[in-house]
Amino acid sequence: MLSTNGSQQDYDGMGGKAGGEPAWTAGEFSAMVEFMTRFNKSLEESGELVETRGLAGPVHTRRVSGLKDGVPVVTDGPYAETQEVLAGYWVVECDGIDRATEIAAELCRCPGPAHVAEKGYIDVRPIQEAAGDML
């Protein structure tokens, strides 16, 4: 699984709202969408793409946590205690961790504002198929 992370500020910037960083221009956003479309199509054509999804911004999140007086606690996002959230993911079936790393390196070429590229990264994690894989 390849995963990307972001913050509510990143989502706001993509939507054209400046915060601590400048807002994305329409051209920057369009270039990102075009890149992602080509990237995903390439993985689909190679037969390596299993699934991919981008996730809604943290402001649309709900966190359900431990019980308080026997009732689960539900909190609306975003959360002050965490700036970074899962922004999207790709599940790929390929020849191993080295190939998955190559795919992640291609994804790093996604265009966008310089301040986004400087802090961006992709995590590459194998998916366990069974409980025994955890050992």
C-alpha positions, 0 to 999 in steps of 0.5 A: 500500500502506498499512502500519502498524508496531508493536513486540513491546511493542505486541503484548504490550499488545494481548494484555493484558500490561503492559510499558513501557506499560499493557496494553490492556483487553478493551474497547479491544481489542474496539473496535479489532477492530470498527473494523478489521472495519467499515473492511475491509468498507467498502473491500471494498464500495467495490471498493478493497480488494485485500488486507489482513493483520495480521502475527504479533508479532516474537517469531514472526519469523525473520530470514535474512541474509547468508552466514557460512562459506557458510551463511545466518544465521538469527536468531529475533526479536524483535531488539534492533537494531530496535524497530519492525516491519511490523505489518500492511498493506492493498493498495488499488486506488484513484484515486491517492495522494490517495485512498490518503491519505484511506483512511489518514486514516480508518484513523488513527481506529482506537480504542485506548489513548491511548499507542498513538494518540499514536505511531501512523502509516500509511505510504502507498506506491505499488506499482511494477508493473514494474522501470521504475517504480523510475526 
